[in-house]
Amino acid sequence: MKKITVIVFMLAAHILTDGFACDLTVRVPDRGSYPPFFIQNENNGKWSGLSIELVEALLKEAGCTPSYKPLPFKRALLYLGTGEIDIVLNLSIKKEREKYTNFIGPQLDETVVLVVRKDSNYELNSLDDIKKLPKAIGIEKGKYYGKAFKDKRKNDKEFDKRIDGTDNFIFNERKLRKKHISGFLGYGYNVFARFKKNPMYKNFKVHSLVVQKDWVYFGLSKKSVSGDMLQKLQKAYDRATKKGTFKEVQNRYRVD
């Protein structure tokens, strides 16, 4: 009888560690949709979108399922530290976060692109070339467009004069449509989503100049996600990457 009990216990432990019942809590925005990354169905409350598809691809490969929890971003980081939530998506690596977070990825590229009119033919190979444009380029006040862009504005007064800040992204779209600016900066996937849904963008294109390219990751709680589970998810990430699963998802949210 004792031998049977030990065998049953070992099997139970194997099931728990190997993840037959693997449910991980994933943070989503507390204020509903944030397209194209997080999109909540108004009728049934279900989540979809780029970031959702990526985490579901990862968890499916690992034999796990997500349980979504709406939270403000700052509180989500706090809960990641306490173990009250398992995963935060689209997370950049910062020294203070490494104390309570393990990172798997990259999950997505966070690229800053320049949108111009289709009828333009600007030859731009560096930030310095922006000074050659006939008119300023629009940005959204308070947004971060990368260290190189920030330093350039600080150290090059002529460059800084070529930057036109507005309080709302929509104002830049209207200004470009009316040819009041030469272009505007935006975050890649947000811009790509607008190309697909906003008729105004039929007269726009993405310039080949890349202003900033960074990466964001799957952030996993060191408190609630065990070492064994972390290893399992990392292996799942490696397999899915090799299969091209993540790239296939990302490409559906891009524009040519």
C-alpha positions, 0 to 999 in steps of 0.5 A, a space after each residue: 500500500 505504501 509503495 502505491 501511495 508513493 507512485 500516486 504522489 509521484 504521478 501527481 507531482 509530474 502532472 503539476 510540474 509538466 503542466 497538464 493543468 497550466 493556467 497563467 494569469 495575463 494582464 490586459 488593459 483595464 480600460 478595454 481595447 488598445 488596438 492593435 495590441 488588445 481588442 475586447 469584443 463589446 458583446 462577449 468581452 473576449 480578447 483578441 489582437 496582436 499581443 493576445 495572439 502572441 501570448 496565446 501562441 506561446 502558451 499553446 506551445 507550452 500546453 498552457 492557457 491564459 486567464 486575462 485580468 484587467 489592470 492599470 499598467 503600474 498596478 500590473 507591475 506591482 502585482 508582477 512583483 507580488 506574484 498576484 499576476 503571472 505575465 505582463 505583455 509588451 514589457 521593455 527590459 529595465 534594471 528595476 524590473 529585473 528584480 521581480 521579472 524574468 523576460 522571455 523574448 523578444 515578443 515584439 519590435 517597438 519601431 518608430 516610423 515616419 509617415 509621409 504622403 504617397 506623392 512625396 519622394 524624400 531621400 532620408 538616410 539619417 535623422 540629420 536629413 530631416 533638416 532638409 525636408 520642406 516642412 516640419 515633421 509632427 510628433 505627439 507631445 510626451 511620447 518617447 521616440 528613442 534616445 537618438 531622437 531625444 539627444 538630437 533635439 537636445 543638441 541640434 537646435 536646427 533639428 529641433 526647429 523642424 519638429 512640430 509637437 501636437 497634443 493628439 496623434 489625429 492632428 498630425 494626420 490632418 496636418 499631413 493630409 493638408 500638406 502642413 507638415 512633411 510627415 509625422 512619427 508613430 509607433 509601427 504597429 499602431 500606424 499599421 493598424 490605421 493604414 488598414 482602417 483609416 481611409 485617410 491613409 490611402 494617401 500616406 506611406 511609411 518611409 524607409 527611414 527607421 527612427 528607432 527600433 527597440 524590443 519588448 518582451 513577455 514579462 513573467 513574475 519571479 514570485 509566481 512562475 516557478 523555475 520549472 515553468 519558466 524553463 518550460 515556457 522558454 523552450 516553448 518560445 524557442 520552438 514557436 520561434 523556430 516554427 515561425 509562429 510569432 513571425 506569422 502573427 506579426 506579419 498579419 498586423 503589418 502593412 507592405 
